[in-house]
């Protein structure tokens, strides 16, 4: 066990030591005793026990100083202090050794009236006026400033290391090219500026030339030159395409990887980035005309006895030209005598817009059919956003969906519902066949 105590060590009389070691130390500022690994900064006697050994340290600490004198010393032209001579102003420090062989650092603020020698470095364009002289070439220049001029009580020598850049004559011709128009163009190449704010040009390809521009002043190190440049501005035209599509119900335009859907008449402008052959943007101006498709229905005889003819009547919500599957173009037709079920269709075409719709009907020709009448079939909701439901007295055998061009889009069997979410918005014809053979067609509108 290690015990440490200050002298007098008689206070430790209760400890027994078979060995004791005395150490006398004189130190500057502080001392670290390796017996205790402690640092002491004051004079005194210190004891420590390690086992049965008593250690005694007789320590004397001599002071050291690190001070700044609270005054300024006017050194005139130079100032000598200790073993140093100073010719520059500011704080200067020296280390002094005391009679006890301890170092102390003292700092003093020295005031010098004028430096004995000062050197300057400068880089200029074309010339430099220094101390009354006009200097136009690079070199080292000296000036003696006597005491009578400097008024500092000291002679001074000034030295200027000068680099003079000679002005250059720079000539050139360049073309600035831009798509469509140039607004507020400022050219600055290699530090040669043309502070020209241009008007907006919006035109086909033309060449605009600015006259020669010569710049002289102010010259600086960065712009030590005269310039005479001609700048030509070329304005390149954009690609421009105009299309005027006319479509029924909707129109789809595919441009590259983008698809544009139009469901009503309107103008539109599509910008294709850097698509023109000259690297400029291309514009596609689209004036879409969307015409509604006519709704065409067939009424009349949908069931007749065998050997009888059926009267079928076409109707539409628009003025249309009719064309029956029989080749007739009248609004009403009378079929030939029927001895079996037969399908008929009617195409109604609006002569002004060209939009058309095809509707279908099946005329039943047999005896004693007790199937559901067409008017007993209900379709809802109509218009629909997704699901279409069929309600009938008989079970539904099949449902087929046709677009207005007569193309079959979907078909399901043995169900009374059909999901239309995969179809685009528009008008469709629904053909329903019941289990008893009765067939009915209806027109629906899908609006998601």
C-alpha positions as CSV (number, residue, x, y, z in Angstrom):
1,X,0.0,0.0,0.0
2,X,1.3,3.5,-0.9
3,X,0.7,6.3,1.6
4,X,1.7,10.0,1.0
5,X,1.8,12.8,3.5
6,X,3.2,16.3,3.9
7,X,6.0,17.0,6.4
8,X,6.4,17.0,9.3
9,X,6.2,13.2,8.9
10,X,6.0,12.7,12.7
11,X,2.3,12.6,12.0
12,X,2.9,9.2,10.4
13,X,4.5,7.7,13.6
14,X,2.0,4.9,13.6
15,X,3.7,3.4,10.4
16,X,6.7,1.2,10.8
17,X,9.3,1.3,8.1
18,X,12.4,-0.9,8.0
19,X,13.9,1.3,5.2
20,X,13.6,5.0,4.3
21,X,15.0,6.9,1.4
22,X,15.5,10.7,1.4
23,X,15.5,12.7,-1.9
24,X,16.3,16.4,-2.2
25,X,15.0,18.1,-5.4
26,X,15.2,21.6,-6.8
27,X,13.0,22.3,-9.8
28,X,11.7,25.2,-12.0
29,X,7.9,25.7,-11.9
30,X,6.9,22.2,-10.9
31,X,8.1,18.7,-10.3
32,X,6.6,15.2,-10.9
33,X,7.7,12.6,-8.2
34,X,8.0,9.2,-9.8
35,X,7.2,7.5,-6.5
36,X,3.7,8.9,-6.4
37,X,3.3,10.0,-10.1
38,X,2.0,13.3,-8.7
39,X,3.1,16.8,-9.8
40,X,3.9,19.4,-7.2
41,X,4.2,23.1,-7.9
42,X,5.1,24.4,-4.4
43,X,8.0,24.0,-2.0
44,X,7.6,21.5,0.8
45,X,8.4,18.1,2.2
46,X,6.5,15.1,0.9
47,X,6.4,11.5,2.2
48,X,5.1,8.2,0.8
49,X,5.0,4.6,2.0
50,X,5.4,1.6,-0.3
51,X,5.3,-1.5,1.8
52,X,7.9,-1.1,4.6
53,X,9.8,1.6,2.8
54,X,9.4,5.3,3.7
55,X,10.1,7.8,1.0
56,X,10.9,11.4,1.8
57,X,11.0,14.2,-0.8
58,X,12.5,17.5,0.2
59,X,11.3,19.7,-2.7
60,X,12.2,23.3,-3.6
61,X,10.3,25.0,-6.5
62,X,11.8,28.1,-8.1
63,X,9.3,30.3,-10.0
64,X,9.3,30.8,-13.8
65,X,7.5,33.6,-15.6
66,X,5.7,34.1,-19.0
67,X,4.7,37.7,-19.0
68,X,4.0,40.6,-21.4
69,X,5.3,43.9,-20.1
70,X,2.3,46.3,-19.7
71,X,4.0,49.0,-21.9
72,X,5.2,49.8,-25.4
73,X,8.9,50.5,-26.1
74,X,9.6,53.1,-28.7
75,X,12.7,51.8,-30.6
76,X,13.2,54.6,-33.0
77,X,14.5,53.0,-36.2
78,X,15.7,49.9,-34.4
79,X,15.4,48.5,-30.9
80,X,18.0,46.4,-29.1
81,X,16.8,44.2,-26.2
82,X,18.8,41.5,-24.6
83,X,20.8,39.9,-27.3
84,X,18.3,40.8,-30.1
85,X,18.0,43.9,-32.4
86,X,14.5,44.6,-33.9
87,X,13.7,46.7,-36.9
88,X,10.0,45.7,-37.3
89,X,7.2,46.8,-35.0
90,X,5.0,44.4,-33.0
91,X,5.3,42.0,-30.1
92,X,8.7,40.4,-29.6
93,X,9.6,37.8,-27.0
94,X,12.8,36.6,-25.4
95,X,13.7,33.9,-22.8
96,X,15.9,34.8,-19.8
97,X,17.5,32.5,-17.3
98,X,17.3,33.3,-13.6
99,X,20.0,32.9,-11.0
100,X,18.3,29.6,-10.1
101,X,18.9,28.4,-13.6
102,X,15.1,28.7,-14.5
103,X,13.9,30.0,-17.9
104,X,11.3,32.8,-18.0
105,X,9.7,34.3,-21.2
106,X,9.1,38.1,-21.4
107,X,7.2,39.8,-24.3
108,X,7.4,43.5,-25.1
109,X,5.5,45.7,-27.7
110,X,8.1,47.4,-29.8
111,X,7.2,50.5,-31.8
112,X,9.4,51.2,-34.8
113,X,9.1,54.7,-36.4
114,X,9.8,53.4,-39.9
115,X,11.1,50.2,-41.4
116,X,14.6,50.4,-42.6
117,X,13.7,48.5,-45.7
118,X,10.4,47.6,-47.3
119,X,9.8,45.5,-50.4
120,X,6.6,45.6,-52.6
121,X,5.4,43.3,-55.3
122,X,3.0,44.3,-58.0
123,X,1.6,43.1,-61.4
124,X,0.0,45.7,-63.6
125,X,-1.3,46.1,-67.2
126,X,0.7,48.4,-69.4
127,X,2.3,50.8,-66.8
128,X,2.7,51.7,-63.1
129,X,3.2,55.2,-61.6
130,X,5.4,54.7,-58.5
131,X,6.8,57.5,-56.4
132,X,6.6,60.0,-59.3
133,X,8.0,57.6,-61.9
134,X,6.1,56.0,-64.8
135,X,7.2,52.4,-65.1
136,X,6.4,50.5,-68.4
137,X,8.6,47.5,-68.1
138,X,9.1,44.7,-65.6
139,X,11.9,44.9,-63.2
140,X,13.1,45.8,-59.7
141,X,13.0,49.5,-58.7
142,X,14.5,51.1,-55.5
143,X,13.8,54.3,-53.8
144,X,15.8,55.9,-51.0
145,X,13.5,57.9,-48.6
146,X,15.7,60.2,-46.5
147,X,14.8,61.2,-43.0
148,X,13.9,64.7,-44.1
149,X,11.2,63.2,-46.4
150,X,10.0,60.4,-44.3
151,X,9.8,62.6,-41.2
152,X,10.3,59.5,-39.0
153,X,13.8,60.1,-37.8
154,X,15.0,57.1,-39.9
155,X,16.2,56.7,-43.5
156,X,14.2,54.0,-45.5
157,X,14.9,52.0,-48.6
158,X,11.8,51.0,-50.7
159,X,12.0,48.2,-53.3
160,X,9.4,47.5,-55.9
161,X,9.4,44.2,-57.8
162,X,7.2,45.0,-60.8
163,X,5.7,42.8,-63.5
164,X,4.2,44.7,-66.4
165,X,1.9,42.9,-68.8
166,X,1.9,44.4,-72.3
167,X,-1.6,44.9,-73.9
168,X,-2.5,42.5,-76.6
169,X,-4.5,43.0,-79.8
170,X,-7.1,40.2,-80.0
171,X,-9.0,39.6,-83.2
172,X,-11.6,36.9,-84.0
173,X,-14.9,35.9,-85.6
174,X,-17.4,33.6,-84.0
175,X,-20.9,32.2,-84.6
176,X,-23.5,31.8,-81.9
177,X,-26.3,29.5,-82.8
178,X,-29.6,29.2,-81.0
179,X,-33.0,27.5,-81.6
180,X,-36.1,29.6,-82.2
181,X,-34.9,32.8,-80.5
182,X,-32.1,34.6,-78.6
183,X,-33.0,36.6,-75.5
184,X,-30.6,38.6,-73.5
185,X,-27.4,37.0,-74.8
186,X,-24.1,38.1,-73.3
187,X,-20.9,36.7,-74.6
188,X,-17.8,36.4,-72.4
189,X,-15.1,34.1,-73.8
190,X,-11.5,34.2,-72.4
191,X,-12.5,37.3,-70.4
192,X,-13.3,39.2,-73.6
193,X,-16.7,40.7,-73.0
194,X,-19.4,42.0,-75.3
195,X,-22.1,43.5,-73.1
196,X,-24.7,43.2,-75.7
197,X,-28.3,42.6,-74.5
198,X,-30.1,41.4,-77.7
199,X,-33.7,41.8,-78.6
200,X,-35.8,38.6,-78.9
201,X,-35.7,37.1,-82.3
202,X,-38.6,34.7,-83.2
203,X,-38.2,33.9,-86.8
204,X,-37.0,31.4,-89.4
205,X,-33.3,30.9,-90.0
206,X,-31.6,34.2,-90.5
207,X,-28.2,35.6,-89.8
208,X,-27.8,38.6,-87.5
209,X,-24.3,40.2,-87.3
210,X,-23.1,42.6,-84.7
211,X,-20.5,45.1,-86.0
212,X,-16.9,45.1,-84.8
213,X,-16.6,45.8,-81.1
214,X,-13.4,47.4,-79.8
215,X,-12.7,47.7,-76.0
216,X,-9.9,49.7,-74.5
217,X,-10.5,50.9,-70.9
218,X,-10.4,50.2,-68.1
219,X,-7.5,47.8,-68.6
220,X,-6.8,45.4,-65.7
221,X,-4.5,42.5,-65.2
222,X,-7.3,40.1,-66.1
223,X,-8.3,42.1,-69.2
224,X,-5.0,43.6,-70.5
225,X,-6.0,43.7,-74.2
226,X,-7.7,45.5,-77.0
227,X,-10.3,43.4,-78.8
228,X,-11.9,43.5,-82.3
229,X,-14.4,40.7,-82.7
230,X,-17.4,40.0,-85.0
231,X,-20.2,37.9,-83.6
232,X,-22.8,36.3,-85.9
233,X,-26.0,35.1,-84.4
234,X,-27.9,32.3,-86.2
235,X,-31.5,31.7,-85.2
236,X,-32.6,28.2,-86.2
237,X,-36.3,27.4,-86.8
238,X,-38.3,24.9,-84.8
239,X,-39.9,22.0,-86.5
240,X,-43.7,22.7,-86.9
241,X,-46.3,20.1,-87.8
242,X,-50.1,20.6,-87.8
243,X,-52.7,17.8,-87.8
244,X,-56.4,18.1,-87.8
245,X,-57.9,14.7,-86.9
246,X,-61.6,14.1,-87.0
247,X,-62.8,11.1,-85.0
248,X,-65.9,9.6,-83.5
249,X,-66.3,9.6,-79.6
250,X,-62.5,9.7,-79.0
251,X,-59.1,10.1,-80.7
252,X,-55.8,8.5,-79.7
253,X,-52.5,10.0,-80.8
254,X,-49.2,8.1,-80.3
255,X,-46.0,10.2,-80.5
256,X,-42.9,8.2,-79.7
257,X,-43.4,6.6,-76.4
258,X,-46.2,8.9,-75.3
259,X,-50.0,8.4,-75.9
260,X,-52.5,11.3,-75.9
261,X,-56.2,10.7,-75.5
262,X,-58.8,13.2,-76.7
263,X,-62.5,12.7,-75.8
264,X,-63.8,16.1,-76.9
265,X,-62.9,18.7,-79.5
266,X,-60.1,21.0,-78.6
267,X,-56.7,22.4,-79.8
268,X,-53.5,21.1,-78.3
269,X,-49.7,21.7,-78.7
270,X,-47.2,18.9,-78.1
271,X,-43.5,19.8,-77.8
272,X,-40.9,17.2,-78.8
273,X,-37.5,18.1,-77.3
274,X,-34.7,18.3,-79.9
275,X,-36.7,16.3,-82.4
276,X,-36.1,18.4,-85.5
277,X,-33.2,17.6,-87.9
278,X,-31.4,20.8,-86.8
279,X,-31.4,19.8,-83.2
280,X,-34.2,22.2,-82.1
281,X,-37.6,21.3,-80.6
282,X,-40.5,20.3,-82.8
283,X,-44.0,21.4,-82.2
284,X,-47.1,19.3,-83.2
285,X,-50.2,21.5,-83.3
286,X,-53.3,19.2,-82.9
287,X,-56.8,20.5,-83.7
288,X,-59.0,17.6,-82.7
289,X,-62.6,17.4,-83.7
290,X,-64.6,14.7,-81.8
291,X,-68.1,13.9,-83.2
292,X,-70.6,11.8,-81.2
293,X,-71.5,8.4,-82.6
294,X,-75.2,8.0,-83.4
295,X,-77.2,5.6,-81.3
296,X,-79.0,3.2,-83.7
297,X,-81.8,0.8,-82.5
298,X,-84.0,-1.8,-84.2
299,X,-87.6,-2.3,-83.2
300,X,-90.5,-4.2,-84.7
301,X,-91.1,-8.0,-85.0
302,X,-88.6,-10.0,-83.1
303,X,-90.7,-13.1,-83.0
304,X,-92.8,-14.5,-85.8
305,X,-94.4,-17.8,-86.6
306,X,-92.7,-20.0,-89.0
307,X,-93.4,-18.9,-92.6
308,X,-94.2,-15.4,-91.7
309,X,-92.2,-12.2,-92.5
310,X,-91.0,-9.8,-89.9
311,X,-91.2,-6.0,-90.1
312,X,-88.0,-4.3,-88.7
313,X,-87.8,-0.6,-88.0
314,X,-84.6,1.4,-87.6
315,X,-84.3,4.6,-85.6
316,X,-81.5,6.9,-84.4
317,X,-80.9,9.9,-82.3
318,X,-79.1,11.6,-85.2
319,X,-79.8,12.0,-88.9
320,X,-78.3,8.9,-90.4
321,X,-78.2,6.9,-93.6
322,X,-79.4,3.3,-93.0
323,X,-77.8,0.2,-94.5
324,X,-79.4,-3.2,-93.5
325,X,-77.6,-6.5,-93.7
326,X,-80.1,-7.3,-96.5
327,X,-78.6,-4.4,-98.6
328,X,-81.7,-2.2,-98.2
329,X,-81.2,1.5,-97.3
330,X,-84.7,2.3,-96.1
331,X,-85.7,3.0,-92.5
332,X,-88.1,0.0,-92.4
333,X,-87.7,-3.4,-94.1
334,X,-89.9,-6.5,-94.4
335,X,-88.0,-9.7,-94.3
336,X,-88.6,-12.8,-96.4
337,X,-90.7,-15.6,-94.8
338,X,-88.7,-17.1,-91.9
339,X,-88.7,-20.8,-91.1
340,X,-85.8,-20.5,-88.5
341,X,-84.2,-17.9,-86.4
342,X,-82.2,-15.3,-88.4
343,X,-79.8,-12.5,-87.4
344,X,-80.1,-9.0,-89.0
345,X,-78.0,-5.9,-88.4
346,X,-78.4,-2.3,-89.3
347,X,-75.7,0.3,-89.9
348,X,-76.5,3.9,-89.3
349,X,-74.1,6.5,-90.6
350,X,-74.2,10.2,-90.0
351,X,-73.5,11.7,-93.5
352,X,-72.0,14.9,-92.0
353,X,-69.5,13.3,-89.6
354,X,-69.1,9.8,-91.0
355,X,-69.7,8.3,-87.5
356,X,-71.7,5.1,-87.6
357,X,-73.1,2.5,-85.3
358,X,-74.1,-1.1,-86.1
359,X,-76.9,-2.8,-84.1
360,X,-78.0,-6.4,-84.2
361,X,-81.3,-8.2,-83.8
362,X,-82.3,-11.9,-84.0
363,X,-85.8,-12.7,-85.2
364,X,-87.2,-15.9,-83.7
365,X,-89.3,-18.0,-86.0
366,X,-90.8,-21.1,-84.3
367,X,-93.9,-22.2,-82.6
368,X,-94.8,-21.9,-78.9
369,X,-91.6,-20.3,-77.6
370,X,-92.2,-19.3,-74.0
371,X,-88.9,-17.6,-73.5
372,X,-88.5,-14.1,-72.1
373,X,-89.7,-11.3,-74.3
374,X,-87.2,-8.7,-75.2
375,X,-89.0,-6.1,-73.2
376,X,-88.6,-8.3,-70.1
377,X,-84.8,-7.9,-70.2
378,X,-83.4,-5.0,-68.1
379,X,-79.8,-3.7,-68.3
380,X,-78.4,-1.5,-65.5
381,X,-76.8,0.8,-64.7
382,X,-76.7,2.6,-68.1
383,X,-74.5,4.6,-68.4
384,X,-72.1,2.5,-66.3
385,X,-68.6,3.1,-64.9
386,X,-67.6,-0.6,-64.8
387,X,-70.0,-3.4,-64.0
388,X,-73.1,-4.1,-66.2
389,X,-76.0,-6.2,-64.8
390,X,-78.6,-8.2,-66.8
391,X,-82.0,-8.9,-65.3
392,X,-84.3,-11.3,-67.2
393,X,-87.0,-13.9,-66.4
394,X,-84.9,-16.6,-68.0
395,X,-81.3,-17.3,-67.2
396,X,-78.7,-15.6,-69.4
397,X,-76.8,-18.0,-71.7
398,X,-74.3,-15.5,-73.1
399,X,-73.5,-11.8,-73.2
400,X,-71.4,-10.3,-76.1
401,X,-70.1,-6.7,-76.3
402,X,-69.6,-5.0,-79.7
403,X,-68.1,-1.6,-80.5
404,X,-69.9,0.8,-82.8
405,X,-67.9,-0.5,-85.7
406,X,-69.4,-4.0,-85.2
407,X,-66.2,-5.6,-83.7
408,X,-66.8,-8.0,-80.8
409,X,-64.8,-6.7,-77.8
410,X,-65.9,-9.2,-75.0
411,X,-67.9,-12.3,-74.4
412,X,-69.1,-14.2,-71.3
413,X,-71.3,-17.2,-70.6
414,X,-73.7,-18.3,-67.9
415,X,-73.6,-15.1,-65.9
416,X,-75.7,-12.0,-65.5
417,X,-72.9,-9.5,-64.9
418,X,-70.0,-8.4,-67.0
419,X,-66.9,-6.2,-66.0
420,X,-66.3,-3.5,-68.6
421,X,-63.2,-1.9,-66.9
422,X,-60.8,-3.1,-69.6
423,X,-62.7,-1.2,-72.3
424,X,-62.3,2.5,-73.3
425,X,-65.0,5.0,-72.7
426,X,-67.6,5.1,-75.4
427,X,-70.8,3.6,-76.8
428,X,-71.2,-0.2,-77.1
429,X,-73.9,-2.7,-78.3
430,X,-74.8,-5.5,-75.9
431,X,-76.1,-8.7,-77.4
432,X,-77.9,-11.0,-74.8
433,X,-78.9,-14.6,-75.5
434,X,-81.3,-16.3,-73.0
435,X,-81.4,-20.0,-72.2
436,X,-84.7,-20.3,-74.1
437,X,-83.1,-18.9,-77.3
438,X,-84.4,-15.4,-77.1
439,X,-81.9,-12.8,-78.3
440,X,-81.9,-9.1,-77.6
441,X,-79.6,-6.2,-78.4
442,X,-79.2,-3.0,-76.3
443,X,-77.0,0.1,-76.5
444,X,-75.0,1.2,-73.4
445,X,-72.6,4.0,-72.6
446,X,-69.3,3.3,-70.7
447,X,-68.1,6.4,-68.8
448,X,-65.3,5.6,-66.2
